[in-house]
Amino acid sequence: MDLKELIATAPDSKAAERYLEALKETYGESTFRKLLSSPNLKELIRVLGFSPYAASVLIRNTEALQPFLEKEPLRPPNPKGLLKELNLALQKDRDFRNAALILRAVKQREVLKILALDLSGESFTRTVRRLTHLAEVLVRAGLSFCVKLFGVPERDILVLAFGKFGGRELNYASDIDLAYFHVPGVEKVRVIKLLETFTRLMDGLFEGERVWRVDLRLRPGGKEGEISLSLPAAREYYLYHIHPFERLALIRARPVAGNIPLGYALLRSLRPVVFPQYLDYSYLEHVRDLKERIRKETVRRGIEDDLKIGKGGIREVEFLVQALQSIYGGKHPGLRGRGVIPNLRRLARLNVIPASEARELEEAYVFLRMVEHRIQSRYFQQTARLPREPLAITVIARSLRFENSESFLNHLETTRKRVSSKFEAFLSPACPKEKSELVKRLEESLLSDEPLKETSQCTGVPENLLEDLRSLIKAKGPLSTKKTALLKDLLPQILDTLLGLPEKDKALSRLITFFERLGGRLSLLQAFKEKPSMLDRLIKLISISEFLWRLLEAHPELAETLFEPQIEPQEDLFLRRLNHLPYDEALSTLRTLKNELLVETALLDLEGRIPIETVLSRLTVTAELFVHFTHQITLHRLSEEWGRSFPGAFAIFGLGKLGAREMGYRSDLDLVFVYEGPPEATALSAKLAQRFLSYLSLRLPGGEGYPVDARLRPEGRKGPLTVPLSGFLHYYREEADLWELVAATRLRFLCGDTALGKKVTSEVRKIIARKAIDHQFLQELYRMRLYMEKERGREDSEHLNPKLGYGGLADLEFLAAIQAIQLLKEQPELEETNTLAILQTMSENRVLVQNYLFLREVEQKLILLYDPKEEDPCYPKKLLGSLEPWLGKEVRERYENVVRENRKIFEAYFHRRNT
């Protein structure tokens, strides 16, 4: 294989080529030729094409490069030979700083050899053993140097290793967890100074790098404990004051330097603590607590993706194995080993866990540790989080023999999910199998004073929410007695419904808030007791619908809608409820009526009892009646203030969704105001419109009004709020932009002076009918639509916009607008403004109508489920899956087909008309 082919095999071939050139420039042609003829060239290229840190060391450190110049293949570190080499070097030079540099130079040389062999395909087990041996040699050599400096016999000191160092499974850049001890009778001050010096020798920064990072937090007492304890004091601490996590840590403890036999004797004396002579299942609770603390810490720090401590990470495999060792190790001496992989195999041989599960966990552990190694050895940084740069992920993927980063990331995600599921199953308490039994157990727990932690784990409901529910049903006080009694009666129904929901925590959190905000309205609780099916409906609906929840959270009394006969948005309903009310109560009652009708429509919609056409019709009629009666209240109120009626004619018109009779759940009201009358009508019409808009959008105890958009009036925001008839018609004849004429195809009289309303709509239709549908007109419309898609659609590969995105509703609305203009040319008296009705007059009517209804249902269901705040929202495409209960399992595929079909018809229509 020639040099180019070798470079192509590197994880990052460009980096390998660049660093090879740098080596040539640094060491010269002669050394470079030696490299090219070395049997280790392939290993060198892999290292250069993987680790920028390793490349920089090789370029500046001749000693680190030397093994790659040898004529024999790379050999792994020889611990005995290395220790001898280091002790000789450290005897010659007693300078502390030079000692650190000697240790570091040997570490760099040997760790690069280990990395080269690792990248060439050596097993994970061999790699971690070699790293462990290297660290042991450095620790022993460093301690020998320090004891000679201080004149303390090495037999008086003991260094214990914990964690991966103790288990002989060390990482490239992880800490070495150490604890120091000494024999009784030594001069303690001198020993402590010695050990502080040793720690500084290993962990201190010299010329920007350290020999190895040291972590002493696992010593007795942790950060607050003494740096070194006498062996009798250590034994007493571990026997009588040990914390559960320290017991877990002692499983992997191992003497690595100083008086090794003394270390093994200490650990033998602690065996009854580490491995009790009985099956200690109580230790599972400590593991659960420890894991939960780690989980909260990862969330707090935003590092859930950490391969070590995140969900489905390395620590979960280690915890699982060590917890089983703690439980069974007392009775089975074979489970007292320190390594994760050997113990997984022993657990399988003893049938503690199934052999297949042990193999899966071993494969997962090895893979996760190898990924961690790759992350760390790129720059030799202490991290277990994947880099953000796509190139770095690709390099890691290639170094692990994956074809691309996508296959690597998929495998990583699958592995973590597998580990997480097995770990959670292992930690889960024994729970009832049947739902009825689980409901009964949960009810008993809530009504008692027992801890709720185990019940929480069985049910999957957060403990804090169960505590809140318990507080609610056990509240005391004169106002609470009747309420708590009713809630206790409702509890079985609540729990039965709750445990059948996918998002139990959301449902319970909202239900608790609902009951709290309900206050003293006991009649509603009594109604739920009489008709428990309504409580079941409520819980399910508020758990899935953000839109409904926001309404009910603000106005819990709206839940009464569940018990009432189906209400329809009709004028009689509004007349009955508003009759003889003063204006402020009438405005508040209007909002209550609007909210009741919104809730009723949403309930019918979510339960699949009305089609989307009926949804849009109900919402439109509700808005129309709200506008009509607000106008009546405004006229009456202003007539009282002015002492007379409005001097002339005043009419209110709808545009947009209101004008087209297709209002959605979050549609605003597009309104314009036209008047006719004497000069004084100008100022009074503006006051009338301003007051009307205020009454329309005002927030009152009964709820919110409607958001209003009056920007579609002539001249938009710059123009006056109200426009005289002559000025309105002149604007549309002479000044209106193309988009305004298109928008005017939806102009519809709502309320006010009927004669003026008819006159305006008739004249505007005539003006529109005279508009020529020529090439320029169509090109401008076409550009306008594509501009909307680009600037306001905001779609990408992961997001969709059912209204403004590619092939969305706007495509169909533009087609309907052109068709409306064409129809007006043929029938100037035509009053139709509804998009759906206009699409039905087109040649492709069957497809267009079907696609329009589908997209409107997608749009409105997404609002019901997620209720986004922004106008014309974009949604992640994955959310289409949540619409399957209403639109079928193929909803995503259907959506893509529909928008593709819409755009095809849209493009064909403009092309056809242009030609």
Secondary structure, DSSP 8 states (H G I E B T S, - for coil): --HHHHHHTSSSHHHHHHHHHHHHHHHHHHHHHHHHHSTTHHHHHHHHTT-HHHHHHHHH-HHHHHHHHSSS------HHHHHHHHHHHHHH---HHHHHHHHHHHHHHHHHHHHHHHHTT--HHHHHHHHHHHHHHHHHHHHHHHHHHHT--GGGEEEEEEHHHHTT---SSS-EEEEEEE-TTS-HHHHHHHHHHHHHHHHS-BTTB-S--EE-TTSTTGGGS-SEEEHHHHHHHHHHS--HHHHHHHTT-EEEEE-HHHHHHHHHHTHHHHS-SS--TTHHHHHHHHHHHHHHHHHHHT-TT-TTTSTTSHHHHHHHHHHHHHHHTTT-GGG--S-HHHHHHHHHHTTSS-HHHHHHHHHHHHHHHHHHHHHHHHHT-S--S--S-HHHHHHHHHHTT-SSHHHHHHHHHHHHHHHHHHHHHHH-----SSHHHHHHHHHHHHHS-S--HHHHHHHT--HHHHHHHHHHHT--STTTHHHHHHHHHHHHHHHHHHTTSS-HHHHHHHHHHHHHHHTT-HHHHHHHHH-HHHHHHHHHHHHH-HHHHHHHHH-GGGGGGGGS------HHHHHHHHTT--HHHHHHHHHHHHHHHHHHHHHHHHTT-S-HHHHHHHHHHHHHHHHHHHHHHHHHHHHHHHTS--SSEEEEEEEHHHHTT---TT--EEEEEEEESSTTHHHHHHHHHHHHHHHHH--BTTB----EE-TTSTTGGGS-SEEEHHHHHHIIIII--HHHHHHGGG-EEEEE-HHHHHHHHHHHHHHHHTS---HHHHHHHHHHHHHHIIIII--BTTEE-TTTSTTSHHHHHHHHHHHHHHHHHH-TT-----HHHHHTTSTTHHHHHHHHHHHHHHHHHHHHHH--SSSS--EEGGGGGGGHHHH-TTHHHHHHHHHHHHHHHHHHHHHHHH-
